């Protein structure tokens, strides 16, 4: 008996649907981490205005990661793409922020020079020479400040630049600085010497493992250890404040060991002065 072509097409479609349903969909275990990183970047008032297109690309990539996929290989590929898009967005945002800061400093220098020439017209040559020297010194200080912050890998924050010190400075569960691991602290000391107007807020953080009260005490002791290091090398105590936040301010998920390691940190906030 000859079968109806429509009946055959429907049978093939039904078999395809049943075959697809038989394979379980795969969901990425990094979707939460990637979404958290993207949200942080989108909510950063200092960075987000400078890379809107790159942020939009990252948003689309993260959304794909959050959707179930037909196999693990596809899910891992989308993870990699989203991570790359996030890194590109952050790099473009930081570049835009630094360019804007440089433009502002250049404008301030030009305004100072113009004001000096206008107010001191009768001794213009003398004042112009003096103003030029001061501008050169200001540019040297700005260049040195930018170099010092770059050496510390400082990132812009709401109150100032933020330097993150990982938990490698301390043994697990301890607040004593390990010998031979003070490279970043030495750079921080050099920064404080070169910039005597700078002040610090040193904040200790932990992951969510253990008791909250113990974590708070440990984070506070670690912050104090960093401050004591700088004091012992001659930085005045009235230029620094230390406190602990325990597990209350994570920057990543505590569900993975990598996320917990990021949360175990000491943040040094360099105040804008």
BAFI-3210 file (N, C-alpha, C; in Angstrom, 3 decimals, decimal comma, padded with zeros to 6 digits):
// residues 273
n [1|2|3|4|5|6|7|8|9|10|11|12|13|14|15|16|17|18|19|20|21|22|23|24|25|26|27|28|29|30|31|32|33|34|35|36|37|38|39|40|41|42|43|44|45|46|47|48|49|50|51|52|53|54|55|56|57|58|59|60|61|62|63|64|65|66|67|68|69|70|71|72|73|74|75|76|77|78|79|80|81|82|83|84|85|86|87|88|89|90|91|92|93|94|95|96|97|98|99|100|101|102|103|104|105|106|107|108|109|110|111|112|113|114|115|116|117|118|119|120|121|122|123|124|125|126|127|128|129|130|131|132|133|134|135|136|137|138|139|140|141|142|143|144|145|146|147|148|149|150|151|152|153|154|155|156|157|158|159|160|161|162|163|164|165|166|167|168|169|170|171|172|173|174|175|176|177|178|179|180|181|182|183|184|185|186|187|188|189|190|191|192|193|194|195|196|197|198|199|200|201|202|203|204|205|206|207|208|209|210|211|212|213|214|215|216|217|218|219|220|221|222|223|224|225|226|227|228|229|230|231|232|233|234|235|236|237|238|239|240|241|242|243|244|245|246|247|248|249|250|251|252|253|254|255|256|257|258|259|260|261|262|263|264|265|266|267|268|269|270|271|272|273]
n.u [000,872|000,627|002,184|001,093|002,694|002,706|002,222|004,597|006,490|005,673|006,191|008,981|009,688|008,635|010,235|012,715|012,306|011,889|014,390|015,992|014,969|015,831|018,495|020,093|020,077|022,805|024,023|026,045|028,428|029,645|028,128|026,985|029,247|030,329|028,197|028,212|030,699|030,213|028,061|029,313|031,116|029,320|028,033|029,984|030,728|032,923|033,994|032,069|030,865|032,684|032,885|030,526|029,658|031,311|030,550|027,921|028,321|029,507|027,382|025,557|027,016|027,221|024,559|024,099|025,656|024,144|022,028|020,680|022,601|023,221|025,364|028,355|030,719|029,932|028,932|031,305|032,745|031,170|031,478|034,207|034,154|032,491|034,042|036,269|035,059|034,306|036,825|037,834|035,979|036,486|039,174|038,967|037,335|038,964|041,056|039,718|038,970|041,497|042,476|040,638|041,226|043,800|043,267|041,855|043,826|045,607|044,055|043,697|046,335|046,797|044,903|045,948|048,326|047,355|045,925|048,005|049,501|047,618|047,012|049,475|050,603|052,471|054,875|055,299|057,164|058,813|056,946|055,866|057,988|058,285|055,805|055,954|057,933|056,651|054,495|055,803|056,841|054,450|053,475|055,461|055,020|052,451|052,937|054,632|052,909|050,988|052,607|053,341|050,831|050,198|052,167|051,268|049,007|046,569|043,060|040,326|038,017|034,997|035,840|038,505|041,645|042,007|043,870|044,417|045,361|046,212|045,437|047,843|049,784|049,517|049,537|047,178|044,348|045,773|047,274|049,761|052,298|053,880|057,315|059,356|057,349|056,573|056,487|054,480|053,699|056,032|056,064|053,787|054,648|056,707|055,111|053,695|055,784|056,633|054,377|053,406|051,007|049,049|046,542|045,492|042,985|042,757|041,439|040,326|039,235|037,367|036,578|033,486|033,826|033,845|033,170|031,259|031,938|034,584|035,762|035,463|037,162|039,634|039,921|040,190|042,549|044,382|044,261|045,277|047,853|048,986|048,947|050,664|053,048|053,651|053,824|056,050|058,029|058,146|055,966|053,598|051,193|048,838|048,148|046,861|044,184|042,728|040,522|038,220|036,136|035,249|033,350|031,509|031,564|031,837|033,581|033,280|031,766|031,214|030,921|032,765|036,219|037,999|036,543|036,318|039,002|039,448|037,869|039,203|041,103|043,019|042,118|043,383|042,606|043,316|042,995|041,481|043,144]
n.v [-001,196|002,199|004,802|007,900|010,954|013,166|011,899|010,446|012,558|013,732|011,626|011,424|013,924|013,625|011,520|012,796|014,754|013,145|011,957|014,173|014,886|012,752|013,233|014,743|018,219|020,528|022,589|025,404|025,510|027,829|030,016|031,670|032,879|034,294|036,017|037,519|038,864|040,402|042,009|043,485|045,019|046,426|047,975|049,637|052,900|054,296|052,926|051,735|053,710|053,929|051,819|050,922|049,386|047,116|046,089|045,461|043,385|041,537|041,083|039,767|037,458|036,298|035,767|033,692|031,706|031,226|029,836|026,532|023,974|021,713|019,959|019,284|020,271|022,409|024,094|024,659|026,013|028,336|029,381|030,117|032,051|034,018|034,733|035,831|038,007|039,522|040,207|041,764|043,880|044,981|045,794|047,736|049,590|050,422|051,586|053,749|055,172|055,941|057,557|059,645|060,686|061,637|063,644|065,451|066,261|067,497|069,633|071,103|071,898|073,529|075,563|076,681|077,780|079,753|081,467|082,414|083,952|085,925|087,320|088,252|090,132|092,176|091,131|089,039|087,339|086,365|085,105|083,271|081,551|080,520|079,312|077,364|075,681|074,784|073,466|071,425|070,045|069,260|067,568|065,615|064,627|063,620|061,671|059,994|059,215|057,815|055,731|054,493|053,590|051,854|049,907|048,786|047,594|048,879|049,540|051,614|052,903|053,773|055,504|055,920|054,698|051,142|048,589|045,185|042,658|039,362|036,207|034,938|036,112|035,223|032,323|029,604|030,378|032,018|035,116|036,165|037,680|036,067|035,246|036,636|037,103|039,684|041,387|042,982|044,517|045,953|047,531|049,015|050,398|051,951|053,531|055,052|056,512|058,011|059,521|061,556|062,736|060,872|058,698|055,724|053,142|050,107|047,009|043,920|040,753|037,665|034,244|032,326|030,105|028,357|029,831|032,819|034,831|034,145|034,481|037,226|038,217|037,182|038,501|041,136|041,010|040,397|042,712|044,547|043,496|044,120|046,931|047,257|046,357|048,449|050,602|049,816|050,256|052,936|054,505|056,905|056,437|057,922|058,153|055,933|053,540|050,626|047,867|045,066|043,018|040,479|037,815|039,266|040,776|039,529|039,082|037,234|034,032|031,885|029,236|027,809|026,708|028,440|030,820|031,239|031,678|034,137|035,716|035,678|038,037|041,120|044,381|047,462|050,711|053,596|056,815|059,521|062,498]
n.w [000,000|-000,797|000,924|002,399|001,507|003,283|005,679|005,985|006,254|008,644|010,373|010,264|011,391|013,959|014,927|014,960|016,920|019,161|019,356|019,948|022,428|023,892|024,499|027,170|028,081|028,501|031,065|031,738|034,382|035,025|034,607|036,595|037,758|035,547|034,968|037,329|037,149|034,867|035,717|037,753|036,227|034,584|036,494|037,446|037,905|037,003|034,867|033,109|031,318|029,222|027,450|025,902|023,634|023,697|026,151|025,585|023,743|025,468|027,193|025,515|025,007|027,568|028,084|026,285|027,469|029,717|028,786|028,287|026,653|023,861|024,158|026,112|025,015|023,401|025,406|026,865|024,902|024,585|027,152|027,048|025,001|026,195|028,458|027,149|025,826|028,059|029,127|027,045|027,068|029,622|029,321|027,275|028,576|030,708|029,293|028,084|030,379|031,478|029,402|029,514|032,039|031,562|029,677|031,271|033,127|031,364|030,455|032,827|033,303|031,066|031,551|033,897|032,975|031,171|032,912|034,475|032,622|031,974|034,393|035,211|033,351|033,145|033,944|032,184|030,837|032,888|034,613|032,833|032,373|034,942|035,258|033,310|034,302|036,621|035,488|034,129|036,298|037,490|035,509|035,608|038,170|037,806|035,848|037,310|039,341|037,833|036,880|039,282|040,210|038,161|038,538|040,872|039,957|040,271|040,466|039,418|041,830|043,712|045,797|045,364|044,073|043,896|045,347|045,202|047,366|047,321|049,070|049,259|050,783|053,345|055,478|055,456|057,346|059,064|060,283|060,003|058,154|055,446|055,049|052,480|050,640|050,134|047,956|046,582|048,763|049,258|046,971|047,513|049,773|048,592|046,963|048,879|049,986|047,776|047,309|049,392|050,144|050,016|051,413|053,145|053,208|054,634|054,087|055,230|053,910|053,781|052,682|052,699|054,241|057,334|060,629|060,861|062,732|063,399|060,906|060,568|062,594|061,698|059,224|060,078|061,588|059,561|057,973|059,813|060,027|057,561|057,746|059,947|058,839|057,024|058,837|060,360|058,557|058,439|057,581|058,461|061,056|061,058|058,458|057,671|057,882|059,251|058,863|059,223|057,126|057,108|055,776|054,394|052,026|049,266|046,139|044,276|043,532|046,306|045,889|044,466|044,475|043,205|043,211|045,986|046,608|045,376|046,993|049,429|050,528|050,810|050,576|049,497|049,688|048,015|048,829|047,031|046,913]
ca.u [000,000|001,434|001,965|000,894|003,939|002,551|002,356|006,021|007,183|005,329|006,880|010,394|009,765|008,390|011,421|013,781|011,989|012,109|015,831|016,515|014,538|016,555|019,794|019,891|020,715|023,926|024,063|027,388|028,549|030,311|027,213|026,840|030,498|030,432|027,171|028,656|031,744|029,596|027,280|030,263|031,625|028,217|027,667|031,130|030,500|034,150|034,394|030,992|030,552|033,709|032,897|029,148|029,500|031,964|029,705|026,755|028,790|029,695|026,045|024,990|027,776|026,862|023,203|024,203|026,165|023,071|021,026|021,098|023,175|022,997|026,475|029,323|031,708|029,340|028,867|032,647|033,095|030,454|032,172|035,444|033,785|031,989|035,181|037,061|034,302|034,405|038,177|037,931|035,178|037,190|040,375|038,554|036,818|040,100|041,769|038,942|039,047|042,820|042,557|039,837|041,988|044,918|042,708|041,518|045,065|046,154|043,235|044,028|047,646|046,638|044,182|046,850|049,258|046,638|045,637|049,253|049,859|046,634|047,112|050,814|051,013|053,629|056,097|054,856|058,243|059,250|055,882|055,703|059,062|057,957|054,644|056,394|058,634|055,654|053,717|056,651|056,884|053,143|053,410|056,341|054,336|051,333|053,496|055,128|051,741|050,412|053,511|053,229|049,544|050,275|052,983|050,436|047,817|045,420|041,856|039,520|036,851|034,196|036,548|039,883|042,193|041,952|044,908|043,992|046,427|045,618|045,699|049,158|050,618|049,294|049,214|045,749|043,812|046,681|047,346|051,164|052,814|054,906|058,602|059,693|056,189|056,128|056,784|053,452|053,735|057,159|055,617|052,848|055,476|057,337|054,063|053,408|056,936|056,643|053,143|053,171|049,650|048,123|046,100|045,022|042,045|043,149|040,253|040,494|038,055|037,527|035,491|032,391|034,127|034,045|032,215|031,291|032,658|036,008|036,188|035,590|038,371|040,790|040,059|040,668|043,957|045,183|044,344|046,204|049,200|049,461|049,217|051,859|054,202|053,965|054,258|057,405|058,966|058,207|054,775|052,890|049,945|047,672|047,857|046,290|043,128|042,538|039,375|037,883|034,767|034,892|032,839|030,309|031,674|032,514|033,657|033,028|030,940|031,873|030,569|033,911|037,488|038,554|035,796|036,696|040,339|039,317|037,243|040,199|041,944|043,115|041,993|043,963|041,971|044,126|042,022|041,735|043,494]
ca.v [000,000|003,417|005,699|009,335|011,713|013,987|010,998|010,153|013,754|013,873|010,562|011,805|015,028|013,085|010,762|013,764|015,379|012,143|011,776|015,363|014,821|011,681|013,741|015,793|019,507|020,822|023,977|025,753|025,787|029,129|031,101|032,613|033,635|035,231|037,049|038,376|039,730|041,355|042,962|044,390|045,949|047,290|048,873|050,465|054,208|054,817|052,173|051,354|054,638|054,001|050,664|050,434|048,340|045,899|045,560|044,843|042,101|040,634|040,735|038,748|036,213|035,713|035,218|032,389|030,755|030,934|028,976|025,127|023,609|020,303|019,116|019,949|020,977|023,700|024,908|025,147|027,015|029,576|029,911|030,764|033,264|035,014|035,202|036,690|039,258|040,283|040,754|042,841|045,015|045,616|046,457|048,954|050,536|050,995|052,460|054,981|055,898|056,555|058,637|060,754|061,290|062,392|064,864|066,379|066,837|068,393|070,850|071,864|072,513|074,627|076,653|077,333|078,599|080,907|082,365|083,066|084,982|087,013|088,077|088,817|090,589|093,071|090,334|087,840|086,415|085,702|084,214|082,179|080,591|079,851|078,450|076,218|074,779|074,156|072,519|070,248|069,294|068,633|066,437|064,578|063,994|062,838|060,481|059,095|058,645|056,811|054,584|053,809|052,896|050,734|048,872|048,138|047,054|049,506|049,707|052,715|052,590|054,951|056,407|056,086|053,532|049,963|047,578|043,932|041,744|038,034|035,521|034,313|036,742|034,580|030,910|029,362|030,570|032,798|036,550|036,567|037,779|035,078|035,795|036,527|037,308|041,071|042,203|044,009|045,422|046,859|048,517|049,901|051,273|052,925|054,469|055,967|057,413|058,926|060,322|061,806|063,202|059,741|058,007|054,379|052,346|048,715|046,220|042,483|039,985|036,209|033,530|031,982|028,882|028,580|030,662|034,228|035,621|033,859|035,094|038,669|038,450|036,897|039,563|042,333|040,800|040,495|044,132|045,157|043,025|044,927|048,279|047,181|046,256|049,794|051,410|049,418|050,803|054,388|055,233|057,421|055,729|058,762|058,077|054,614|052,969|049,209|047,180|043,793|042,840|039,070|037,211|040,019|041,483|038,696|039,583|036,089|033,017|031,012|027,863|027,143|027,009|029,635|031,970|031,465|032,243|035,568|036,409|035,798|039,117|042,397|045,486|048,731|051,818|054,823|057,894|060,676|063,652]
ca.w [000,000|-000,917|002,085|002,158|001,747|004,486|006,842|006,119|006,763|010,063|011,113|010,377|012,347|015,300|015,345|015,265|018,212|020,207|019,481|020,639|023,828|024,585|024,926|028,176|027,808|029,401|031,545|032,201|035,818|035,186|034,230|037,703|037,886|034,428|035,163|038,419|036,622|033,946|036,508|038,404|035,224|034,157|037,593|037,823|037,283|036,417|033,682|032,194|030,225|028,192|026,542|025,793|022,616|024,182|027,223|024,948|023,211|026,604|027,692|024,619|025,188|028,866|027,947|025,623|028,460|030,671|028,148|028,172|025,364|023,511|024,616|026,988|024,192|023,034|026,621|027,172|023,893|024,921|028,343|026,597|024,255|027,151|029,235|026,272|025,633|029,304|029,225|026,052|027,561|030,741|028,808|026,560|029,559|031,443|028,374|027,966|031,648|031,596|028,423|030,033|033,132|030,982|029,083|032,359|033,651|030,346|030,449|034,041|033,112|030,104|032,227|034,840|032,202|030,634|034,028|034,878|031,636|032,011|035,640|035,395|032,020|033,221|034,074|031,474|030,523|034,116|035,075|031,878|032,640|036,203|035,031|032,520|035,219|037,496|034,682|033,901|037,551|037,670|034,582|036,129|039,297|037,270|035,203|038,347|040,004|036,937|036,852|040,579|040,254|037,214|039,172|041,889|039,284|040,933|039,673|039,935|042,652|044,050|046,707|044,933|043,404|044,764|045,150|045,821|047,774|047,483|050,325|049,235|051,804|054,638|055,517|055,648|058,687|059,894|059,957|060,003|056,793|055,143|054,625|051,068|049,759|050,363|046,778|046,396|049,905|049,039|045,982|048,206|050,608|047,698|046,541|049,990|050,117|046,629|047,308|050,826|050,411|049,908|052,624|052,829|053,990|054,430|054,450|055,088|053,506|053,764|052,024|053,617|054,964|058,767|061,364|060,447|063,732|063,238|059,660|060,793|063,380|060,851|058,228|060,769|061,940|058,341|057,610|060,766|059,718|056,439|058,251|060,795|057,935|056,528|059,973|060,747|057,572|058,579|057,132|059,639|061,333|060,771|057,025|057,375|058,717|058,927|059,446|058,605|056,648|057,162|054,550|054,010|050,742|048,268|044,762|043,420|044,178|047,275|045,562|043,848|045,135|042,562|043,723|047,383|046,640|045,059|048,130|050,497|050,017|051,521|049,617|049,938|048,957|048,015|048,753|046,196|047,759]
c.u [000,902|001,109|001,872|002,199|003,865|002,744|003,830|006,787|006,923|006,044|008,343|010,575|009,599|009,605|012,580|013,572|012,251|013,589|016,462|016,176|015,325|017,911|019,588|020,647|021,770|023,893|025,445|027,391|029,274|029,381|027,076|028,066|030,627|029,409|027,594|029,724|031,158|028,823|028,194|030,767|030,542|027,870|028,808|030,997|031,747|034,495|033,283|030,703|031,509|033,728|031,494|028,974|030,123|031,160|028,461|027,126|028,951|028,352|025,432|025,700|027,409|025,451|023,223|024,709|025,051|021,988|021,526|021,562|023,054|024,137|027,469|030,347|031,196|029,300|030,239|033,091|032,431|031,035|033,397|035,142|033,338|033,124|036,042|036,369|034,379|035,777|038,371|037,183|035,904|038,417|040,020|038,054|037,963|040,904|041,040|039,015|040,393|043,004|041,791|040,575|043,134|044,432|042,401|042,765|045,670|045,385|043,554|045,361|047,557|045,926|045,089|047,829|048,587|046,353|046,884|049,633|048,916|046,834|048,448|051,380|052,294|054,941|055,877|056,000|058,693|058,216|055,692|056,761|058,750|056,813|055,022|057,092|057,642|054,825|054,512|056,731|055,562|052,989|054,288|055,686|053,187|051,829|054,003|053,978|051,117|051,274|053,417|051,935|049,532|051,080|052,190|049,218|046,543|044,269|041,011|038,320|036,111|034,952|037,973|040,336|042,289|043,047|044,475|045,201|045,791|046,031|047,047|050,085|050,552|049,143|047,738|045,347|044,688|046,727|048,771|051,685|053,924|056,175|058,785|058,545|055,661|056,415|055,778|053,427|054,896|056,797|054,650|053,604|056,132|056,332|053,791|054,545|056,919|055,437|052,728|051,779|048,650|047,792|045,442|043,908|042,335|042,024|040,516|039,179|038,376|036,454|034,469|032,642|034,347|032,976|032,377|032,092|034,162|036,552|036,367|036,884|039,620|041,002|040,607|042,148|044,856|045,325|045,336|047,645|049,800|049,797|050,485|053,126|054,619|054,438|055,702|058,458|058,926|057,022|053,954|051,534|048,721|047,348|047,142|045,194|042,926|041,265|039,099|036,415|034,332|034,464|031,727|030,380|032,421|032,541|033,442|032,205|031,773|031,593|031,727|035,181|038,130|037,848|036,175|038,085|040,305|038,754|038,207|041,238|042,047|043,075|042,553|043,382|042,831|043,172|042,459|041,999|043,918]
c.v [001,236|004,369|007,150|010,088|012,571|013,146|010,667|011,333|013,950|012,830|010,907|012,913|014,538|012,326|011,691|014,399|014,417|011,921|012,933|015,312|013,772|012,155|014,869|017,065|019,783|022,301|024,274|026,032|027,113|030,303|032,132|033,486|034,682|036,349|038,031|039,356|040,800|042,420|043,967|045,441|046,919|048,327|049,768|051,829|054,782|054,156|051,991|052,387|054,562|052,806|050,103|049,300|047,024|045,265|044,879|043,481|041,083|040,179|039,631|037,402|035,518|035,115|033,851|031,325|030,324|030,024|027,529|024,816|022,097|019,407|019,961|020,750|022,359|024,633|025,489|026,210|028,359|030,217|030,713|032,078|034,364|035,591|036,167|038,038|040,144|040,931|041,904|044,079|045,741|046,380|047,758|050,011|051,208|051,943|053,800|055,830|056,624|057,701|059,870|061,470|062,138|063,696|065,907|067,056|067,826|069,712|071,730|072,584|073,705|075,821|077,418|078,257|079,880|081,926|083,122|084,180|086,176|087,916|088,781|089,309|091,429|092,317|088,980|086,852|085,631|084,686|083,022|081,105|079,792|078,865|077,194|075,185|074,038|073,120|071,251|069,387|068,571|067,419|065,286|063,839|063,118|061,558|059,476|058,429|057,551|055,555|053,780|053,012|051,704|049,587|048,093|047,448|047,580|049,691|050,838|052,218|053,864|055,969|056,699|054,851|052,363|048,977|046,323|043,046|040,386|037,366|034,830|034,913|036,006|033,074|030,750|029,523|031,410|034,244|037,064|036,562|036,754|035,755|035,610|036,772|038,735|041,969|043,312|044,990|046,404|047,935|049,509|050,877|052,351|053,973|055,500|056,952|058,455|059,862|060,609|062,312|062,045|059,157|056,688|053,925|050,895|047,832|044,736|041,794|038,489|035,585|033,128|030,699|029,206|029,475|032,129|035,082|035,409|034,502|036,600|038,983|038,235|038,017|040,843|042,203|040,905|041,937|044,851|044,731|043,823|046,343|048,289|047,089|047,652|050,706|051,093|049,937|052,323|055,172|055,630|056,745|056,568|058,826|056,786|054,264|051,528|048,692|045,886|043,734|041,379|038,557|038,021|040,677|040,648|039,383|038,461|035,076|032,170|029,536|027,091|027,548|028,258|030,891|032,281|032,084|033,736|036,340|036,565|036,824|040,249|043,488|046,755|049,830|053,065|055,988|058,957|061,882|064,826]
c.w [000,000|000,227|001,654|002,443|003,003|005,728|007,083|006,712|008,247|010,894|011,322|011,403|013,759|015,807|015,696|016,616|019,344|020,428|020,232|022,108|024,599|025,093|025,941|027,818|028,884|029,766|032,108|033,702|036,074|034,905|035,337|037,865|036,785|034,544|036,249|037,931|035,708|034,712|037,211|037,428|034,769|035,221|038,039|037,139|036,614|035,087|032,652|031,081|029,038|027,238|026,347|024,780|023,082|025,308|026,651|024,348|024,328|027,158|026,837|024,807|026,492|028,802|027,270|026,591|029,403|030,089|028,069|026,746|025,129|023,966|025,401|026,187|023,779|024,236|026,972|026,175|024,203|026,176|027,925|025,868|025,215|027,981|028,418|026,057|026,876|029,441|028,236|026,533|028,682|030,250|028,094|027,540|030,317|030,563|028,227|029,214|031,782|030,609|028,907|031,160|032,588|030,341|030,151|032,907|032,656|030,306|031,656|033,897|032,158|030,729|033,178|034,109|031,675|031,731|034,459|033,919|031,711|033,229|035,809|034,062|032,067|033,416|033,381|031,253|031,757|034,592|034,137|032,105|033,900|036,024|034,255|033,393|036,097|036,736|034,413|035,152|037,806|036,754|035,042|037,292|038,805|036,605|036,235|039,083|039,141|036,891|038,147|040,670|039,302|037,814|040,211|041,286|039,935|039,953|040,264|040,727|043,013|044,894|046,261|044,190|044,394|044,357|045,899|046,088|048,041|048,783|050,344|050,290|053,127|054,461|055,827|057,106|059,600|059,423|060,003|058,571|056,584|054,636|053,125|050,119|049,855|049,166|046,558|047,551|049,784|048,020|046,619|049,098|049,744|047,239|047,640|050,203|049,008|046,594|048,747|051,162|050,450|051,277|052,234|053,761|053,639|054,965|054,188|054,751|053,570|052,883|053,082|054,397|056,451|059,360|060,978|061,429|063,621|061,962|059,823|061,539|062,532|059,831|058,855|061,130|060,706|057,870|058,526|060,494|058,560|056,906|059,103|059,945|057,461|057,651|060,354|059,779|057,522|058,072|058,366|059,808|061,001|059,278|056,663|058,376|058,273|059,583|058,687|058,209|056,692|055,796|053,908|052,637|049,715|046,907|043,766|044,210|045,133|046,994|044,924|044,570|044,529|043,070|045,162|047,487|046,308|046,248|049,305|050,056|051,028|050,453|050,252|049,075|049,128|047,794|047,770|047,086|046,899]
res [x|x|x|x|x|x|x|x|x|x|x|x|x|x|x|x|x|x|x|x|x|x|x|x|x|x|x|x|x|x|x|x|x|x|x|x|x|x|x|x|x|x|x|x|x|x|x|x|x|x|x|x|x|x|x|x|x|x|x|x|x|x|x|x|x|x|x|x|x|x|x|x|x|x|x|x|x|x|x|x|x|x|x|x|x|x|x|x|x|x|x|x|x|x|x|x|x|x|x|x|x|x|x|x|x|x|x|x|x|x|x|x|x|x|x|x|x|x|x|x|x|x|x|x|x|x|x|x|x|x|x|x|x|x|x|x|x|x|x|x|x|x|x|x|x|x|x|x|x|x|x|x|x|x|x|x|x|x|x|x|x|x|x|x|x|x|x|x|x|x|x|x|x|x|x|x|x|x|x|x|x|x|x|x|x|x|x|x|x|x|x|x|x|x|x|x|x|x|x|x|x|x|x|x|x|x|x|x|x|x|x|x|x|x|x|x|x|x|x|x|x|x|x|x|x|x|x|x|x|x|x|x|x|x|x|x|x|x|x|x|x|x|x|x|x|x|x|x|x|x|x|x|x|x|x|x|x|x|x|x|x|x|x|x|x|x|x|x|x|x|x|x|x]
***
